[in-house]
Amino acid sequence: MTQQPIFHLAIPVNDLVRAKAFYGDGLGCEIGRESASAMIMNFYGHQVVAHLTQEPLTPQKGIYPRHYGIIFPTETDWEALVQRATEKQLSFYQEPSRRFPGQLTEHRTVFIQDPFYNLLEFKFYPHLEAIFGARELSQIGDRS
């Protein structure tokens, strides 16, 4: 086990086969334990569990308030994910872009929607202090 804490997230899905195809083949996540009602994935070193639900799954209107994802350590890693998503024909909710160019909070971002309306954001920040620090700034996302 890693010395760093591992984040855990549970997400709703209505089809485990499609979830496995999207996260496993599509994003390249290692699939762990599976049951008839859930599946564990290694989501870039973190545990994401897809839980089968019979409740209706509906898209949210926009990227706020709920989405999750990864901040890559290098721009090359971010670009590789974008390339993989393109090759695997995953659904871009928002195309790859550069937010806040020239500012401390500048970052590359892309939003991908899984087949269950869960929104995933993948980022790269050239200025590491913008990830947790830069408290003197109030800009957080597009709504700020």
Backbone hydrogen bonds in HBPLUS format (Angstrom, degrees):
<---DONOR---> <-ACCEPTOR-->    atom                        ^
c    i                          cat <-CA-CA->   ^        H-A-AA   ^      H-
h    n   atom  resd res      DA  || num        DHA   H-A  angle D-A-AA Bond
n    s   type  num  typ     dist DA aas  dist angle  dist       angle   num
A0047-GLN N   A0007-PHE O   2.93 MM  40  6.22 144.0  2.06 167.2 170.1     1
A0009-LEU N   A0047-GLN O   2.89 MM  38  6.41 150.0  1.98 156.1 164.9     2
A0049-VAL N   A0009-LEU O   2.83 MM  40  6.28 158.2  1.88 155.4 162.8     3
A0011-ILE N   A0049-VAL O   2.84 MM  38  6.19 161.8  1.87 158.9 162.8     4
A0051-HIS N   A0011-ILE O   2.88 MM  40  6.08 172.0  1.89 174.2 176.9     5
A0013-VAL N   A0051-HIS O   3.00 MM  38  5.91 150.8  2.09 149.6 146.3     6
A0053-THR N   A0013-VAL O   2.85 MM  40  6.01 144.3  1.97 161.4 171.5     7
A0019-ALA N   A0015-ASP O   2.99 MM   4  6.24 153.2  2.06 146.8 155.3     8
A0020-LYS N   A0016-LEU O   2.89 MM   4  6.01 159.5  1.93 145.0 149.8     9
A0021-ALA N   A0017-VAL O   3.02 MM   4  6.27 154.1  2.09 144.3 151.5    10
A0022-PHE N   A0018-ARG O   2.90 MM   4  6.08 164.2  1.92 151.8 155.6    11
A0023-TYR N   A0019-ALA O   2.89 MM   4  5.96 169.1  1.90 158.9 159.9    12
A0024-GLY N   A0020-LYS O   2.78 MM   4  5.18 142.2  1.92 128.9 141.6    13
A0026-GLY N   A0021-ALA O   2.88 MM   5  6.23 152.3  1.95 152.3 161.2    14
A0027-LEU N   A0022-PHE O   2.92 MM   5  6.46 136.0  2.12 146.6 160.2    15
A0029-CYS N   A0023-TYR O   2.84 MM   6  5.55 159.9  1.88 157.7 151.1    16
A0028-GLY N   A0024-GLY O   2.95 MM   4  4.82 124.4  2.26 115.2 128.9    17
A0042-ASN N   A0030-GLU O   2.82 MM  12  5.14 162.7  1.85 155.9 161.3    18
A0032-GLY N   A0040-ILE O   2.69 MM   8  5.04 168.8  1.70 151.7 151.7    19
A0040-ILE N   A0033-ARG O   2.92 MM   7  5.44 166.9  1.93 165.5 167.5    20
A0035-SER N   A0038-ALA O   2.85 MM   3  5.30 156.5  1.91 164.4 159.5    21
A0052-LEU N   A0037-SER O   2.87 MM  15  5.08 176.0  1.87 143.9 145.1    22
A0039-MET N   A0050-ALA O   2.94 MM  11  5.20 139.7  2.10 138.9 150.4    23
A0050-ALA N   A0039-MET O   2.82 MM  11  5.20 158.5  1.87 160.1 160.2    24
A0041-MET N   A0048-VAL O   2.79 MM   7  5.25 151.3  1.87 156.0 165.7    25
A0048-VAL N   A0041-MET O   3.15 MM   7  5.25 166.4  2.17 144.3 148.6    26
A0043-PHE N   A0046-HIS O   2.69 MM   3  4.94 155.2  1.75 164.1 159.2    27
A0046-HIS N   A0043-PHE O   3.16 MM   3  4.94 148.3  2.27  96.1 105.7    28
A0068-TYR N   A0119-LEU O   3.10 MM  51  6.60 155.9  2.16 150.0 155.4    29
A0121-GLU N   A0068-TYR O   2.75 MM  53  5.86 148.1  1.85 128.8 139.9    30
A0070-ILE N   A0121-GLU O   3.05 MM  51  6.65 130.1  2.31 145.1 159.5    31
A0123-LYS N   A0070-ILE O   2.89 MM  53  6.33 159.5  1.93 155.4 161.8    32
A0072-PHE N   A0123-LYS O   2.77 MM  51  6.05 160.5  1.80 162.9 157.3    33
A0078-TRP N   A0074-THR O   3.25 MM   4  6.63 157.4  2.30 144.1 149.7    34
A0079-GLU N   A0075-GLU O   2.84 MM   4  6.10 164.0  1.86 153.6 157.8    35
A0080-ALA N   A0076-THR O   2.92 MM   4  6.10 148.0  2.02 143.3 152.0    36
A0081-LEU N   A0077-ASP O   3.07 MM   4  6.40 151.8  2.16 146.8 153.5    37
A0082-VAL N   A0078-TRP O   3.06 MM   4  6.41 161.6  2.10 152.7 157.6    38
A0083-GLN N   A0079-GLU O   2.91 MM   4  6.12 158.2  1.96 147.1 153.3    39
A0084-ARG N   A0080-ALA O   2.89 MM   4  6.09 160.0  1.93 147.5 152.9    40
A0085-ALA N   A0081-LEU O   2.87 MM   4  6.07 167.1  1.88 156.2 159.5    41
A0086-THR N   A0082-VAL O   2.96 MM   4  6.14 151.7  2.05 144.7 152.5    42
A0087-GLU N   A0083-GLN O   2.89 MM   4  6.14 166.1  1.91 153.8 157.3    43
A0088-LYS N   A0084-ARG O   2.83 MM   4  5.99 155.0  1.89 153.9 160.9    44
A0090-LEU N   A0085-ALA O   2.91 MM   5  5.16 167.6  1.93 155.5 157.5    45
A0089-GLN N   A0086-THR O   3.08 MM   3  4.98 155.5  2.14 101.7 108.8    46
A0113-GLN N   A0091-SER O   2.91 MM  22  5.64 164.9  1.93 164.5 169.6    47
A0093-TYR N   A0111-PHE O   2.79 MM  18  5.19 143.4  1.92 122.8 133.0    48
A0094-GLN N   A0111-PHE O   3.26 MM  17  4.91 166.0  2.28 121.6 123.0    49
A0111-PHE N   A0094-GLN O   3.20 MM  17  4.91 167.1  2.21 137.9 141.1    50
A0097-SER N   A0109-THR O   2.87 MM  12  5.50 152.7  1.94 158.0 166.6    51
A0109-THR N   A0097-SER O   2.91 MM  12  5.50 157.6  1.96 151.4 155.3    52
A0099-ARG N   A0107-HIS O   2.80 MM   8  5.41 159.2  1.84 172.3 168.1    53
A0107-HIS N   A0099-ARG O   3.13 MM   8  5.41 151.4  2.21 139.9 145.9    54
A0103-GLN N   A0100-PHE O   3.13 MM   3  5.71 156.7  2.19 141.0 142.0    55
A0106-GLU N   A0103-GLN O   3.01 MM   3  5.23 161.7  2.04 115.1 116.7    56
A0108-ARG N   A0124-PHE O   2.87 MM  16  5.13 156.6  1.92 151.1 154.7    57
A0124-PHE N   A0108-ARG O   3.04 MM  16  5.13 138.6  2.22 138.7 140.4    58
A0110-VAL N   A0122-PHE O   3.09 MM  12  5.49 132.3  2.33 144.3 156.7    59
A0122-PHE N   A0110-VAL O   2.96 MM  12  5.49 160.3  2.00 157.6 164.1    60
A0112-ILE N   A0120-LEU O   2.81 MM   8  5.18 159.4  1.86 151.4 158.2    61
A0120-LEU N   A0112-ILE O   2.80 MM   8  5.18 166.3  1.82 160.2 164.7    62
A0114-ASP N   A0118-ASN O   2.94 MM   4  5.44 167.3  1.96 159.2 161.5    63
A0117-TYR N   A0114-ASP O   3.21 MM   3  5.58 155.6  2.27 127.4 123.9    64
A0130-ALA N   A0127-HIS O   2.95 MM   3  5.76 161.6  1.98 125.6 131.3    65
A0131-ILE N   A0128-LEU O   3.01 MM   3  5.64 160.8  2.05 119.0 124.8    66
A0133-GLY N   A0129-GLU O   2.83 MM   4  4.98 125.8  2.13 132.2 148.8    67
A0137-LEU N   A0134-ALA O   2.95 MM   3  5.76 166.1  1.97 123.8 128.4    68
